[in-house]
C-alpha cells in the first residue's frame, strides 16, 4: 500500500505543495518505534507492520525567510465499539507531544518548512471489539505579526485505519488517504478555541484563485507491493 498525495497551497503570497507520503509500516526499526522505552513489553512490535504511517512535508515552496514559518496540527477522530454496547463511542482530540500539551501548544510540529511523521498502532483496548482511528492532518500558518497571530488552514488530509480481533488475531484495515478542504478545518475551530483558548484561529473562507497558480489537488498515486 503506497499512496502519495500532493496538495497545492498559498502562504504569504507564495505557492507550494503539501506532500503526504502514506505507507504501510515497514517495521519497528524503520518507524523508530523500537526507540520508545518499554514498548516491546506492551505488544509484539512486529504487529506494527499491519498499520499505516504518514510522512508530511512542505515541498516546492517558493517562499523564503519568515514566509517558511508554518506548523502541522493533527486531530484524531476515534470511534470505539465497546464490548456489550450497541452503539460506538466517538471522541475528537488534538494530537501532540506530552510536553506540548503541558505548555498548551496545539501543534504536532512547527518551524521553517516543518514536517510531520506519525506511525499509530495497537490502540485497541481489551474492552473494545473494534476501533476506528481517523487522523486529520493540517498544514497551518504559524502565528506571528505577519498574520495577526492567527492559526489558519493551508492544506489537509484525512487517513487512518480500523482494527479488531478475530479468534485472538489482530486484523487491520488501512483506510485510503484523501485531501481535505478548508470546510473540514472549520468544523474543528470551535474545539480548538475551547481547548487552546490562548491561541487565535482563523476560519477558512474560499477565495477565487487562478488555475495557473492554484491547480487542483492531485489524486493519490497508488502502487501495491508485491
DRENPAVEX-963563 format. One line per field, with one value per residue: x, y, z of N, C-alpha, C, O in turn; residue in one letter; residue number from 1. Coordinates in steps of 0.2 Angstrom, whole numbers. Layout:
# residues N
n_xx	[X,...] .
n_yy	[Y,...] .
n_zz	[Z,...] .
ca_xx	[X,...] .
ca_yy	[Y,...] .
ca_zz	[Z,...] .
c_xx	[X,...] .
c_yy	[Y,...] .
c_zz	[Z,...] .
o_xx	[X,...] .
o_yy	[Y,...] .
o_zz	[Z,...] .
resn	[A,...] .
resi	[NUM,...] .
END
This chain:
# residues 226
n_xx	[4,5,3,4,0,-2,-4,-8,-4,-6,4,7,8,16,18,16,18,9,15,10,15,11,11,12,17,34,41,47,60,62,51,55,49,55,63,56,55,52,41,41,37,24,17,18,31,32,19,16,18,6,0,-3,8,12,21,23,26,33,34,42,40,39,42,53,64,54,42,42,38,28,16,11,-4,-13,-28,-37,-50,-60,-68,-76,-80,-87,-87,-102,-110,-121,-120,-106,-94,-89,-75,-65,-50,-35,-19,-3,13,17,24,21,7,6,11,2,2,-5,1,7,20,32,39,52,47,41,40,31,29,20,16,4,-2,-9,-19,-31,-41,-43,-56,-63,-72,-69,-60,-60,-49,-46,-36,-34,-24,-17,-9,-4,-4,9,7,10,17,15,3,-7,-6,-12,-19,-21,-29,-20,-18,-24,-26,-35,-34,-31,-36,-44,-46,-47,-50,-50,-54,-43,-33,-25,-33,-31,-38,-32,-36,-40,-30,-36,-38,-42,-53,-54,-67,-68,-58,-64,-74,-68,-63,-70,-68,-54,-53,-59,-51,-38,-37,-29,-24,-26,-38,-41,-55,-58,-61,-67,-58,-57,-46,-33,-31,-19,-9,-14,-17,-29,-29,-19,-24,-22,-7,-6,2,4,13,23] .
n_yy	[-6,9,27,43,60,76,92,108,124,141,153,168,175,166,151,133,115,104,89,72,57,41,26,8,2,-2,-8,-9,-4,4,13,18,15,6,13,18,17,2,-2,-14,-23,-20,-24,-36,-30,-33,-32,-20,-18,-20,-8,9,22,40,52,69,84,100,105,111,125,142,152,161,164,172,168,155,150,139,126,110,103,91,81,69,58,47,31,20,4,-3,-18,-26,-15,-7,4,14,24,40,51,66,73,84,80,78,80,76,86,97,98,101,113,120,120,118,111,98,98,111,125,130,127,115,97,82,66,51,36,27,13,-2,2,-3,-7,-20,-20,-16,-20,-16,-3,13,23,39,51,68,78,94,106,122,140,148,157,174,191,194,188,193,185,173,156,147,138,129,117,100,83,67,52,35,20,4,-7,-23,-39,-56,-72,-70,-64,-51,-39,-27,-14,-3,13,23,38,55,71,86,99,117,118,107,109,120,114,111,122,128,118,119,133,131,122,126,140,152,154,161,157,156,155,146,154,152,157,165,158,158,147,144,147,140,125,111,99,85,68,53,43,27,11,-6,-16,-30] .
n_zz	[0,-6,-6,-12,-9,-16,-12,-18,-11,-4,4,12,0,-8,-17,-14,-11,-1,4,6,11,11,19,22,37,38,48,65,66,55,57,69,81,90,98,109,126,134,125,119,128,129,117,103,93,80,75,71,58,52,51,46,41,41,32,31,22,17,1,-14,-11,-14,-5,6,21,34,28,28,40,47,53,58,62,70,72,80,76,84,85,95,98,111,121,123,121,111,102,95,104,102,99,99,97,100,93,100,107,124,131,124,126,140,140,133,119,103,92,82,76,72,63,52,36,40,45,47,55,58,66,70,81,87,96,101,114,128,131,121,105,93,84,76,69,65,57,55,46,46,37,43,46,55,70,70,69,56,51,60,71,70,68,54,41,28,20,20,25,26,35,40,50,53,67,74,83,78,83,92,85,78,67,54,44,33,29,15,10,9,2,11,13,17,23,31,41,47,55,66,73,83,94,95,99,111,119,117,121,122,110,93,80,63,53,38,22,7,-8,-24,-35,-47,-60,-65,-55,-44,-45,-45,-31,-33,-37,-26,-29,-31,-28,-27,-16,-20] .
ca_xx	[0,9,-1,6,-5,1,-10,-6,-7,-3,5,10,9,20,14,20,15,9,16,9,18,7,14,11,23,39,44,49,66,61,47,58,45,59,67,52,57,47,36,42,33,17,14,23,32,31,12,16,18,-1,-3,-1,12,12,26,20,32,32,38,42,38,43,44,60,64,49,37,43,36,22,15,7,-9,-17,-34,-39,-57,-60,-75,-74,-86,-86,-90,-108,-113,-124,-118,-100,-92,-85,-70,-61,-44,-29,-14,3,18,15,26,17,1,8,13,-4,4,-9,4,11,27,31,46,53,45,41,37,27,29,16,15,0,-3,-11,-23,-37,-40,-46,-63,-66,-72,-67,-58,-59,-44,-45,-32,-35,-18,-17,-3,-7,0,12,5,16,15,14,-3,-11,-5,-18,-18,-26,-29,-17,-19,-25,-28,-38,-31,-32,-37,-49,-43,-52,-48,-54,-50,-37,-29,-27,-34,-31,-40,-29,-41,-36,-29,-39,-37,-47,-54,-55,-73,-66,-54,-69,-78,-64,-61,-73,-65,-48,-54,-61,-46,-32,-40,-24,-22,-31,-39,-45,-60,-57,-65,-64,-56,-57,-39,-31,-30,-11,-5,-18,-21,-32,-25,-18,-26,-16,-4,-6,5,4,19,22] .
ca_yy	[0,16,32,49,65,82,97,115,129,148,156,174,177,162,145,127,109,100,82,67,51,37,19,3,2,-7,-12,-5,-1,10,18,21,13,2,18,20,13,-2,-3,-21,-26,-19,-29,-38,-25,-35,-31,-13,-18,-20,-2,14,28,46,57,75,89,106,104,116,131,147,157,161,168,170,165,147,148,135,121,104,102,85,79,62,56,39,28,14,-1,-7,-24,-26,-9,-7,10,16,30,44,56,70,77,86,75,82,78,77,92,102,98,104,120,122,121,113,109,92,101,118,128,133,122,109,90,78,59,48,29,24,6,-6,6,-6,-10,-26,-18,-14,-25,-13,4,16,28,43,57,74,82,100,111,128,145,149,164,179,198,194,186,195,180,168,149,146,132,130,111,95,76,63,45,31,13,1,-13,-28,-46,-62,-78,-68,-62,-44,-38,-20,-12,3,17,27,45,59,78,89,106,121,117,102,113,125,111,110,128,129,114,122,139,129,118,130,147,157,155,164,153,159,151,146,157,151,163,163,158,157,140,143,147,136,119,106,94,79,62,49,39,20,5,-12,-20,-37] .
ca_zz	[0,-6,-9,-12,-11,-16,-12,-18,-6,-5,10,12,-7,-11,-18,-13,-11,5,1,10,9,15,18,27,42,36,54,71,65,50,60,75,87,95,102,114,131,136,121,117,133,128,112,98,89,73,73,69,51,50,52,41,43,37,32,28,21,13,-5,-19,-9,-16,0,10,27,39,25,29,46,47,58,57,68,69,76,80,77,85,86,99,99,117,122,127,119,104,98,96,107,97,103,95,101,96,94,101,112,131,133,120,130,146,138,129,112,99,86,81,75,69,62,45,32,45,43,52,55,63,65,76,80,93,101,103,121,129,132,114,100,86,84,70,71,59,58,50,47,43,37,45,47,62,72,70,67,48,50,65,76,69,65,49,36,22,17,24,23,31,34,46,50,58,70,78,84,76,86,96,80,76,60,52,38,32,25,10,11,5,3,15,11,22,27,36,46,50,59,72,75,90,98,96,103,118,122,117,121,121,103,89,75,58,49,31,18,0,-12,-31,-37,-54,-61,-66,-48,-39,-48,-40,-28,-37,-33,-23,-33,-28,-30,-22,-15,-22] .
c_xx	[4,4,3,1,-1,-4,-7,-9,-3,-2,9,12,14,16,19,15,15,9,15,11,15,9,12,18,28,42,46,55,65,56,49,54,50,63,63,53,51,41,36,38,26,13,20,25,31,24,11,16,11,-4,0,4,11,18,23,25,29,37,37,39,42,45,51,59,57,43,37,40,29,22,11,2,-13,-22,-35,-46,-58,-67,-73,-81,-84,-90,-96,-112,-115,-121,-110,-99,-87,-81,-66,-56,-39,-23,-7,7,16,18,22,10,1,8,7,-3,0,-5,7,18,26,39,46,52,45,38,34,28,25,15,11,-1,-5,-14,-29,-36,-44,-53,-67,-66,-69,-65,-57,-55,-43,-41,-34,-29,-18,-10,-7,-2,3,10,11,13,13,7,-8,-11,-11,-16,-23,-24,-25,-18,-21,-27,-31,-35,-32,-33,-42,-45,-48,-48,-53,-50,-43,-32,-30,-28,-34,-33,-37,-34,-37,-35,-33,-38,-43,-47,-54,-61,-72,-63,-59,-73,-74,-62,-64,-70,-58,-48,-56,-55,-39,-34,-35,-22,-28,-32,-43,-49,-58,-62,-63,-63,-56,-49,-38,-29,-22,-7,-8,-21,-24,-28,-25,-21,-20,-14,-3,-2,5,11,18,26] .
c_yy	[6,21,39,54,72,87,104,119,136,150,162,176,172,155,139,121,106,93,77,61,46,30,15,3,-4,-10,-7,-1,5,15,21,19,9,7,20,15,9,-4,-10,-25,-25,-23,-31,-33,-27,-33,-24,-13,-19,-13,3,19,34,50,63,80,95,105,109,122,137,153,156,165,166,168,158,145,145,130,116,103,96,83,72,61,49,37,21,10,-5,-13,-24,-20,-9,-2,12,23,34,50,60,74,79,82,79,78,80,84,98,103,102,112,124,124,116,110,102,93,108,120,130,127,115,103,87,70,56,40,26,17,3,-2,3,-9,-16,-25,-17,-20,-22,-6,7,22,32,49,62,78,88,104,118,134,145,156,168,186,199,192,187,189,175,161,148,140,134,123,106,88,72,56,41,23,10,-5,-17,-35,-51,-68,-76,-66,-55,-43,-30,-19,-5,7,21,34,49,66,81,97,111,121,112,105,117,121,110,116,129,125,117,128,137,126,122,138,153,158,158,159,156,153,152,149,156,157,160,164,156,150,139,142,142,130,115,101,87,73,58,44,32,15,0,-15,-28,-42] .
c_zz	[0,-9,-7,-13,-11,-17,-13,-13,-7,3,10,5,-11,-12,-16,-13,-4,2,7,8,14,14,23,31,40,42,59,70,61,53,66,82,92,99,109,120,133,132,119,122,132,123,107,93,81,70,70,61,48,49,47,45,38,38,28,28,17,7,-10,-17,-11,-11,3,16,31,35,26,35,46,52,55,63,66,74,75,81,78,87,89,100,105,117,126,125,112,99,100,100,103,101,98,99,97,98,95,106,119,133,130,124,136,145,134,122,108,93,87,80,71,67,55,40,36,42,49,50,60,61,70,75,87,98,103,110,122,130,126,109,93,88,77,72,64,61,53,52,43,43,38,46,55,64,72,68,60,47,56,71,76,66,60,44,30,17,22,21,28,29,40,45,54,61,74,78,81,78,88,91,77,69,59,45,37,27,20,12,6,7,7,13,17,26,32,42,50,56,66,76,82,95,100,101,111,122,122,116,120,114,99,82,69,54,41,27,11,-4,-19,-33,-44,-55,-62,-59,-43,-42,-43,-37,-33,-33,-31,-28,-29,-31,-25,-22,-17,-17] .
o_xx	[7,2,5,-2,3,-9,-3,-14,2,-6,15,18,16,13,25,9,21,5,18,8,17,9,10,23,26,46,46,56,68,57,47,56,48,66,65,52,45,37,30,37,22,7,25,20,30,22,7,14,10,-9,5,4,9,20,22,29,24,43,32,35,48,49,54,54,56,38,32,40,24,26,7,5,-16,-21,-34,-49,-56,-71,-69,-86,-80,-95,-96,-118,-111,-119,-109,-104,-83,-83,-65,-58,-38,-22,-5,5,12,14,21,7,-3,6,7,-6,1,-8,10,23,21,43,41,56,49,35,34,27,25,15,13,-1,-4,-12,-33,-31,-48,-57,-73,-62,-66,-68,-54,-57,-41,-43,-34,-28,-19,-7,-11,4,-1,12,16,7,9,5,-13,-16,-14,-11,-29,-19,-26,-19,-19,-28,-29,-35,-35,-31,-45,-41,-52,-44,-59,-45,-38,-26,-36,-24,-37,-30,-39,-36,-31,-39,-34,-37,-49,-42,-54,-61,-75,-64,-59,-75,-77,-59,-60,-69,-56,-44,-54,-54,-35,-33,-37,-18,-33,-26,-48,-47,-57,-68,-57,-68,-54,-46,-42,-26,-20,-3,-5,-27,-23,-23,-30,-20,-15,-18,0,-2,7,14,13,26] .
o_yy	[8,20,40,54,73,87,106,119,136,150,162,179,174,153,140,121,105,90,78,58,45,27,17,3,-9,-15,-1,4,11,21,26,21,10,5,23,9,11,-8,-13,-31,-29,-25,-28,-31,-22,-33,-22,-8,-19,-13,2,20,33,52,63,82,94,105,112,126,136,157,150,168,161,165,154,139,149,129,117,103,95,84,70,63,45,41,17,12,-10,-14,-20,-19,-11,-3,11,27,31,53,57,76,76,80,83,74,85,88,103,109,106,116,130,128,110,106,100,90,109,117,132,122,111,103,89,68,58,39,22,14,6,-1,6,-13,-18,-30,-15,-24,-26,-2,4,27,30,53,60,81,88,104,120,132,143,160,167,187,203,192,184,188,173,161,148,138,139,124,107,88,73,54,44,21,14,-9,-14,-36,-50,-69,-79,-66,-54,-45,-26,-22,0,5,23,37,47,68,79,100,108,122,112,103,117,124,108,116,132,127,117,129,141,128,121,140,158,163,157,158,160,148,157,147,158,161,155,169,152,147,133,138,141,130,116,99,85,72,58,42,32,15,1,-16,-30,-48] .
o_zz	[5,-15,-1,-18,-6,-22,-8,-11,-11,7,7,4,-16,-7,-16,-15,-1,-1,12,3,20,8,29,28,39,41,58,73,62,52,69,87,98,104,113,119,134,133,117,120,135,124,108,90,77,64,67,58,42,45,44,51,32,43,22,33,14,8,-10,-21,-10,-13,3,17,32,38,24,37,44,56,50,69,60,80,69,86,73,90,87,103,105,115,131,128,108,93,106,100,100,106,92,105,92,104,90,110,120,136,133,125,138,149,133,119,109,90,92,83,69,70,52,40,34,36,54,44,66,55,75,69,92,104,107,111,118,129,126,109,90,92,73,76,59,66,47,57,37,48,35,46,59,60,75,66,58,41,57,74,81,61,62,44,27,11,28,15,34,24,45,40,59,57,78,74,83,76,87,93,76,64,63,41,41,22,22,16,1,12,6,11,23,32,37,48,56,61,71,81,87,101,106,105,115,128,127,111,118,113,100,79,71,53,39,27,9,-4,-21,-32,-47,-50,-60,-59,-38,-42,-37,-40,-35,-27,-33,-32,-24,-38,-19,-27,-15,-17] .
resn	[X,X,X,X,X,X,X,X,X,X,X,X,X,X,X,X,X,X,X,X,X,X,X,X,X,X,X,X,X,X,X,X,X,X,X,X,X,X,X,X,X,X,X,X,X,X,X,X,X,X,X,X,X,X,X,X,X,X,X,X,X,X,X,X,X,X,X,X,X,X,X,X,X,X,X,X,X,X,X,X,X,X,X,X,X,X,X,X,X,X,X,X,X,X,X,X,X,X,X,X,X,X,X,X,X,X,X,X,X,X,X,X,X,X,X,X,X,X,X,X,X,X,X,X,X,X,X,X,X,X,X,X,X,X,X,X,X,X,X,X,X,X,X,X,X,X,X,X,X,X,X,X,X,X,X,X,X,X,X,X,X,X,X,X,X,X,X,X,X,X,X,X,X,X,X,X,X,X,X,X,X,X,X,X,X,X,X,X,X,X,X,X,X,X,X,X,X,X,X,X,X,X,X,X,X,X,X,X,X,X,X,X,X,X,X,X,X,X,X,X,X,X,X,X,X,X] .
resi	[1,2,3,4,5,6,7,8,9,10,11,12,13,14,15,16,17,18,19,20,21,22,23,24,25,26,27,28,29,30,31,32,33,34,35,36,37,38,39,40,41,42,43,44,45,46,47,48,49,50,51,52,53,54,55,56,57,58,59,60,61,62,63,64,65,66,67,68,69,70,71,72,73,74,75,76,77,78,79,80,81,82,83,84,85,86,87,88,89,90,91,92,93,94,95,96,97,98,99,100,101,102,103,104,105,106,107,108,109,110,111,112,113,114,115,116,117,118,119,120,121,122,123,124,125,126,127,128,129,130,131,132,133,134,135,136,137,138,139,140,141,142,143,144,145,146,147,148,149,150,151,152,153,154,155,156,157,158,159,160,161,162,163,164,165,166,167,168,169,170,171,172,173,174,175,176,177,178,179,180,181,182,183,184,185,186,187,188,189,190,191,192,193,194,195,196,197,198,199,200,201,202,203,204,205,206,207,208,209,210,211,212,213,214,215,216,217,218,219,220,221,222,223,224,225,226] .
END
